[in-house]
Amino acid sequence: MIDLEAEFQPSLLNSAVYLLQLIQQISTFAVNYQGRPFREALSENKGMFYGIIGVTAIAFSCSTEFIPEVNEQMKLVKFTDEFKMTMTAVMILDYVGCWVIEVVLKRLFSDYRPRDIADRRPDQLQREQARKALEQALRDAEEEKKRQAQVEEFERKVEERKRKIQEWAGGNR
């Protein structure tokens, strides 16, 4: 029978389970965060970004016993060198594996392009098409004006050249 009122006793099992559970929660937040186009990117959400980085650093610091005082404060047992390597490798594998699975499944099954919030009525679609056609016509007219100005400039230069050639040929240098 387990005494539920007994004082906590750290063990290798509960230390390992704690670190694995911690890295799984971190990877869940980091990998499942959708970002653009649905909301701001993770790098733009500074609070969450730095929180994930900080907790990840603490988790890996604990698994490698980089800062032994942190492990003591968190009541984690001392790890052997082999266990440190194994635990850190499993944590990295969990993090990377979770990310790879997410990317592969999104590529295979997800269509995460933004869509309209509501279906549009045919009259709304016609107005939008008319507006876009008008905008395109205005852009085309502006481009035609620019092209026409370039042609006129070119013709002016050709006429200037002809005049200079005629002056040179006539001896009026």
Backbone torsions as a table, in degrees:
resi	resn	phi	psi	omega
1	MET	NA	141.7	-178.5
2	ILE	-96.7	130.4	177.9
3	ASP	-84.9	107.3	-178.1
4	LEU	-74.1	-16.0	-179.5
5	GLU	-93.1	-5.0	-177.6
6	ALA	-69.4	156.3	178.5
7	GLU	-71.2	146.8	-178.4
8	PHE	-61.1	132.3	176.9
9	GLN	-119.8	112.3	179.7
10	PRO	-63.6	144.5	175.8
11	SER	-143.2	167.7	178.6
12	LEU	-62.3	-38.9	-179.0
13	LEU	-62.9	-52.8	-176.7
14	ASN	-71.6	-26.4	174.8
15	SER	-67.0	-44.7	179.9
16	ALA	-66.6	-44.2	179.6
17	VAL	-62.2	-41.2	179.3
18	TYR	-60.8	-48.5	-178.1
19	LEU	-65.7	-40.4	178.5
20	LEU	-65.9	-42.6	178.6
21	GLN	-63.4	-39.3	179.5
22	LEU	-63.9	-47.6	-178.5
23	ILE	-68.1	-31.1	176.8
24	GLN	-67.6	-40.3	177.0
25	GLN	-65.3	-41.6	179.3
26	ILE	-62.4	-48.2	-178.3
27	SER	-65.3	-33.4	177.1
28	THR	-62.1	-47.2	178.7
29	PHE	-65.2	-45.9	-175.1
30	ALA	-67.4	-44.2	-173.8
31	VAL	-79.1	-38.8	-176.4
32	ASN	-81.5	-6.1	177.5
33	TYR	-66.8	119.2	-172.2
34	GLN	-73.6	-45.5	-177.9
35	GLY	69.8	-151.1	-177.2
36	ARG	-66.3	144.3	6.2
37	PRO	-90.9	4.7	-172.7
38	PHE	-84.6	-31.1	179.0
39	ARG	-158.9	-176.5	-178.1
40	GLU	-65.0	151.5	179.3
41	ALA	-66.7	159.0	-178.9
42	LEU	-58.8	-38.3	179.8
43	SER	-68.8	-22.2	177.2
44	GLU	-83.9	-25.2	178.2
45	ASN	-87.9	81.1	-169.8
46	LYS	-58.1	-41.7	-178.8
47	GLY	-59.8	-48.8	-179.5
48	MET	-69.4	-40.9	-178.5
49	PHE	-59.7	-52.2	-178.8
50	TYR	-69.5	-30.9	175.5
51	GLY	-63.2	-46.1	178.9
52	ILE	-64.1	-44.0	178.9
53	ILE	-61.2	-45.0	-178.1
54	GLY	-63.9	-47.6	-178.9
55	VAL	-67.6	-36.0	175.9
56	THR	-62.6	-42.8	178.8
57	ALA	-62.1	-41.7	178.4
58	ILE	-64.2	-43.7	-178.9
59	ALA	-61.3	-46.6	-179.7
60	PHE	-71.7	-30.4	175.0
61	SER	-63.6	-40.0	178.5
62	CYS	-69.3	-40.4	-177.6
63	SER	-69.2	-28.2	179.7
64	THR	-97.9	-4.3	-174.5
65	GLU	54.2	39.5	179.1
66	PHE	-61.8	-40.6	176.8
67	ILE	-122.7	93.3	-174.9
68	PRO	-57.5	-29.2	-179.5
69	GLU	-62.8	-36.2	178.6
70	VAL	-64.1	-43.5	179.0
71	ASN	-61.8	-39.9	178.7
72	GLU	-64.4	-43.9	180.0
73	GLN	-65.0	-33.2	179.9
74	MET	-87.4	2.1	178.3
75	LYS	58.5	45.4	173.7
76	LEU	-96.5	143.5	-179.9
77	VAL	-75.0	163.1	177.4
78	LYS	-73.4	134.3	-178.0
79	PHE	-99.2	150.8	171.2
80	THR	-77.3	162.4	-179.9
81	ASP	-60.6	-40.9	179.5
82	GLU	-63.7	-41.9	-179.9
83	PHE	-67.1	-38.7	176.8
84	LYS	-57.2	-47.8	-179.0
85	MET	-63.1	-45.1	-179.3
86	THR	-63.3	-47.9	-178.3
87	MET	-62.3	-45.8	179.9
88	THR	-64.0	-41.3	178.5
89	ALA	-63.6	-42.2	178.7
90	VAL	-64.4	-40.3	179.1
91	MET	-64.4	-43.7	177.8
92	ILE	-64.0	-44.3	179.3
93	LEU	-60.2	-41.8	178.4
94	ASP	-62.3	-47.3	-178.5
95	TYR	-62.0	-53.0	-176.9
96	VAL	-67.7	-42.5	179.7
97	GLY	-60.6	-42.1	178.3
98	CYS	-61.2	-43.5	-179.8
99	TRP	-66.2	-43.9	-179.3
100	VAL	-62.9	-45.0	179.0
101	ILE	-60.4	-43.4	179.6
102	GLU	-60.8	-46.2	-178.8
103	VAL	-64.2	-46.1	-178.6
104	VAL	-62.7	-47.1	-178.9
105	LEU	-66.0	-36.1	176.2
106	LYS	-63.7	-43.8	-179.4
107	ARG	-64.7	-38.1	-176.8
108	LEU	-78.6	-41.0	-167.5
109	PHE	-120.8	-10.5	-172.3
110	SER	-104.8	139.0	170.8
111	ASP	-116.1	88.6	-171.7
112	TYR	-99.1	30.2	173.7
113	ARG	-76.1	146.1	179.2
114	PRO	-67.8	145.3	179.1
115	ARG	-128.1	167.2	176.1
116	ASP	-63.0	146.9	179.2
117	ILE	-71.5	-35.6	-177.8
118	ALA	-132.0	158.1	175.1
119	ASP	-74.3	141.8	-178.9
120	ARG	-98.8	147.2	176.9
121	ARG	-76.8	158.3	179.7
122	PRO	-57.4	-37.5	179.8
123	ASP	-67.0	-33.3	176.4
124	GLN	-67.2	-41.7	178.8
125	LEU	-63.8	-40.3	178.9
126	GLN	-64.1	-43.3	178.5
127	ARG	-62.1	-41.2	179.6
128	GLU	-65.7	-42.3	178.3
129	GLN	-63.1	-41.0	178.7
130	ALA	-64.0	-42.6	178.2
131	ARG	-62.1	-44.6	179.4
132	LYS	-65.3	-38.6	178.3
133	ALA	-64.5	-41.1	178.0
134	LEU	-64.1	-44.3	177.7
135	GLU	-60.6	-41.6	179.5
136	GLN	-66.2	-40.2	178.7
137	ALA	-63.3	-40.9	177.6
138	LEU	-64.8	-41.8	177.3
139	ARG	-63.4	-42.7	179.3
140	ASP	-62.8	-41.7	179.6
141	ALA	-64.1	-41.1	178.4
142	GLU	-64.1	-42.9	178.0
143	GLU	-64.5	-37.1	178.9
144	GLU	-66.2	-39.7	176.7
145	LYS	-60.9	-44.7	179.3
146	LYS	-62.6	-42.7	-180.0
147	ARG	-64.9	-42.0	179.3
148	GLN	-63.4	-40.5	178.0
149	ALA	-63.7	-38.6	178.1
150	GLN	-65.7	-40.4	178.6
151	VAL	-63.8	-44.7	179.8
152	GLU	-62.7	-40.7	177.7
153	GLU	-62.9	-43.0	178.8
154	PHE	-63.1	-44.7	179.3
155	GLU	-62.8	-38.5	177.8
156	ARG	-62.5	-42.7	178.8
157	LYS	-64.7	-38.8	178.5
158	VAL	-63.7	-44.5	179.0
159	GLU	-62.9	-41.3	177.5
160	GLU	-61.4	-41.9	178.4
161	ARG	-63.3	-45.4	179.5
162	LYS	-58.6	-45.2	-178.9
163	ARG	-61.2	-43.7	179.5
164	LYS	-64.4	-39.7	179.0
165	ILE	-64.7	-42.3	179.2
166	GLN	-64.7	-40.1	177.5
167	GLU	-63.6	-41.9	-179.3
168	TRP	-66.9	-42.0	-179.9
169	ALA	-68.1	-31.5	-179.7
170	GLY	-82.3	-2.8	179.0
171	GLY	87.4	5.4	178.9
172	ASN	-93.2	77.6	-176.7
173	ARG	-84.3	NA	NA
